[in-house]
Amino acid sequence: MTAASTPKGERRRQALVEAAATLLVEGGFEAVRHRAVAERADLPLASTTYYFDSLDELVTAAVEHHSRAELVRGHALLEELPAEKRDLDSVIELVLDQLLGPRAGERDAELVLLRYERLVATFRRPYLRPLMRTLGTELRSLLHEVFTRSGTPVDALRLEQLIALVDGAVVNALIEVNPDPRAVAHRMLRDSLQP
């Protein structure tokens, strides 16, 4: 039995993953360093290399942890939508929550920017590509379900177009230093989805 498979080892490993995921969201890939993760988890520095063979492995675990938590949250929010009379704005907000992350008040634009920086930076981290493909498939499945249950079913091509519309709206809003890229994306999606 390895130390990581004991209850204490599992708790420590999980604490490191959660700390790394938090750092990733707050500061991007550059924020996830052995020392920063250990400090955030309140564990000895050596624990990061004890429970993970490399920083890449820790980053991968952090990305998966954060992304799966978002998917679980997305499914829960989908279940909370009323069975009937789902208004378009509620559906759009659920879609944006999945694509941009939950609203974060004054830090919303900053966290959206960090999210997009992480997505772009994934290209430079080939070890993340298989995980990102898997997570992308799961995200698209959730979004497909959102649209289907809302009475606005979309095929795979239309879904890709809507995701690209959001991505383009957000990137343009960030370039123009718009303090609310989510509102820009909301308007664009609304215009595209209205009958």
VMD Tcl script that draws the C-alpha trace (Angstrom):
set ca {
  {0.00 0.00 0.00}
  {1.42 3.37 -0.98}
  {1.18 6.41 1.26}
  {-1.25 8.06 -1.16}
  {-3.69 5.15 -0.77}
  {-4.01 5.59 2.99}
  {-6.81 7.87 4.21}
  {-4.25 10.46 5.37}
  {-2.38 10.21 2.06}
  {-5.58 10.60 0.06}
  {-6.53 13.69 2.11}
  {-3.11 15.23 1.56}
  {-3.13 14.47 -2.16}
  {-6.63 15.92 -2.50}
  {-5.59 19.03 -0.57}
  {-2.74 19.54 -3.02}
  {-5.05 19.10 -6.03}
  {-7.57 21.56 -4.61}
  {-4.83 24.08 -3.80}
  {-3.40 23.76 -7.31}
  {-6.86 24.16 -8.86}
  {-7.47 27.33 -6.85}
  {-4.11 28.75 -7.88}
  {-4.81 27.84 -11.50}
  {-8.12 29.74 -11.47}
  {-6.64 32.73 -9.64}
  {-3.43 33.12 -11.61}
  {-3.22 30.72 -14.52}
  {-0.65 28.02 -15.16}
  {2.25 30.18 -14.02}
  {0.74 30.35 -10.52}
  {0.90 26.57 -10.08}
  {4.35 25.93 -8.62}
  {5.42 23.34 -6.08}
  {6.06 25.86 -3.32}
  {2.85 27.85 -3.94}
  {0.72 24.69 -3.98}
  {2.30 23.34 -0.78}
  {1.84 26.68 0.99}
  {-1.80 26.96 -0.14}
  {-2.47 23.39 1.03}
  {-0.57 24.05 4.26}
  {1.63 21.01 3.63}
  {5.41 20.54 3.44}
  {7.01 21.40 0.11}
  {8.21 17.81 -0.33}
  {4.61 16.59 -0.37}
  {4.11 17.90 -3.91}
  {6.82 15.63 -5.27}
  {5.88 12.79 -2.95}
  {2.30 12.56 -4.25}
  {2.95 13.67 -7.85}
  {5.71 12.50 -10.19}
  {5.92 15.90 -11.86}
  {4.46 19.37 -11.92}
  {2.71 18.40 -15.17}
  {0.91 15.59 -13.32}
  {-0.17 18.01 -10.58}
  {-1.37 20.56 -13.15}
  {-3.32 17.85 -14.97}
  {-4.99 16.78 -11.72}
  {-5.83 20.42 -10.93}
  {-7.34 21.05 -14.38}
  {-9.41 17.89 -14.15}
  {-10.56 18.64 -10.61}
  {-11.65 22.18 -11.47}
  {-13.29 21.22 -14.77}
  {-15.21 18.28 -13.32}
  {-16.47 20.46 -10.47}
  {-17.73 22.95 -13.06}
  {-19.48 20.17 -14.98}
  {-21.14 18.88 -11.81}
  {-22.25 22.42 -11.01}
  {-23.58 22.81 -14.56}
  {-25.65 19.64 -14.30}
  {-27.04 20.80 -10.95}
  {-27.98 24.19 -12.41}
  {-29.65 22.48 -15.36}
  {-31.78 20.44 -12.95}
  {-32.78 23.65 -11.13}
  {-34.23 25.24 -14.25}
  {-38.01 25.03 -14.21}
  {-39.41 22.17 -16.27}
  {-41.63 24.55 -18.19}
  {-41.37 28.17 -19.21}
  {-37.62 28.26 -19.37}
  {-36.96 31.76 -20.52}
  {-34.20 32.41 -23.02}
  {-32.17 34.56 -20.62}
  {-32.00 31.73 -18.03}
  {-30.82 29.30 -20.68}
  {-28.21 31.78 -21.95}
  {-26.93 32.38 -18.42}
  {-26.55 28.64 -17.89}
  {-24.63 28.32 -21.16}
  {-22.40 31.26 -20.24}
  {-21.85 29.85 -16.77}
  {-20.41 26.74 -18.40}
  {-18.34 28.55 -21.01}
  {-17.12 31.46 -18.86}
  {-17.39 30.16 -15.32}
  {-19.73 31.36 -12.60}
  {-20.23 35.08 -12.09}
  {-17.56 36.60 -9.85}
  {-18.77 40.12 -9.18}
  {-16.04 42.73 -9.59}
  {-13.51 40.05 -10.60}
  {-15.72 38.60 -13.35}
  {-13.84 40.10 -16.33}
  {-10.47 39.23 -14.78}
  {-11.48 35.59 -14.17}
  {-12.94 35.29 -17.67}
  {-9.63 36.59 -19.05}
  {-7.69 34.07 -16.95}
  {-10.00 31.31 -18.19}
  {-9.27 32.18 -21.82}
  {-5.56 32.47 -21.10}
  {-5.68 28.94 -19.64}
  {-7.49 27.63 -22.70}
  {-4.97 29.17 -25.08}
  {-2.03 28.08 -22.91}
  {-3.25 24.48 -23.09}
  {-1.90 24.38 -26.65}
  {1.62 24.77 -25.23}
  {1.02 21.88 -22.83}
  {0.56 18.78 -24.99}
  {0.21 16.59 -21.91}
  {-3.17 18.28 -21.28}
  {-4.62 17.70 -24.75}
  {-6.18 14.25 -24.14}
  {-7.83 15.49 -20.95}
  {-9.04 18.69 -22.65}
  {-10.58 16.67 -25.50}
  {-12.42 14.48 -22.99}
  {-13.60 17.46 -20.96}
  {-14.61 19.30 -24.14}
  {-16.76 16.36 -25.21}
  {-18.43 16.28 -21.78}
  {-19.01 20.04 -21.86}
  {-20.59 19.85 -25.32}
  {-22.83 17.03 -24.12}
  {-23.98 19.20 -21.19}
  {-24.59 22.21 -23.46}
  {-26.50 20.02 -25.92}
  {-28.70 18.89 -23.03}
  {-29.23 22.51 -21.92}
  {-30.49 23.49 -25.37}
  {-32.57 20.33 -25.80}
  {-34.34 20.75 -22.45}
  {-34.91 24.42 -23.14}
  {-36.89 23.61 -26.26}
  {-34.14 24.89 -28.55}
  {-32.39 21.73 -29.68}
  {-29.19 22.28 -31.66}
  {-27.12 19.91 -33.74}
  {-23.37 19.53 -33.29}
  {-22.53 22.13 -35.97}
  {-24.88 24.75 -34.50}
  {-23.47 24.11 -31.04}
  {-19.93 24.72 -32.32}
  {-21.14 27.93 -33.96}
  {-22.68 29.15 -30.70}
  {-19.52 28.34 -28.74}
  {-17.46 30.20 -31.36}
  {-19.87 33.14 -31.13}
  {-19.36 33.35 -27.37}
  {-15.59 32.97 -27.70}
  {-15.40 35.70 -30.34}
  {-17.65 38.06 -28.39}
  {-15.63 37.57 -25.21}
  {-12.22 37.96 -26.86}
  {-13.36 41.14 -28.66}
  {-14.81 42.53 -25.43}
  {-11.55 41.80 -23.61}
  {-9.51 43.45 -26.38}
  {-11.74 46.52 -26.16}
  {-11.32 46.47 -22.37}
  {-15.04 46.06 -21.89}
  {-15.63 45.62 -18.15}
  {-18.41 43.09 -18.78}
  {-17.52 40.57 -21.50}
  {-20.27 38.29 -20.20}
  {-22.93 40.91 -21.04}
  {-21.54 41.23 -24.57}
  {-21.65 37.45 -25.03}
  {-25.17 37.35 -23.58}
  {-26.42 39.91 -26.11}
  {-24.78 38.09 -29.00}
  {-26.22 34.72 -27.96}
  {-29.66 36.24 -27.44}
  {-29.62 37.79 -30.92}
  {-28.51 34.49 -32.42}
  {-31.07 32.34 -30.58}
  {-34.16 34.54 -30.80}
  {-36.70 33.23 -33.31}
}
mol new
graphics top color blue
foreach p $ca { graphics top sphere $p radius 0.5 }
foreach p [lrange $ca 0 end-1] q [lrange $ca 1 end] { graphics top cylinder $p $q radius 0.2 }
display resetview
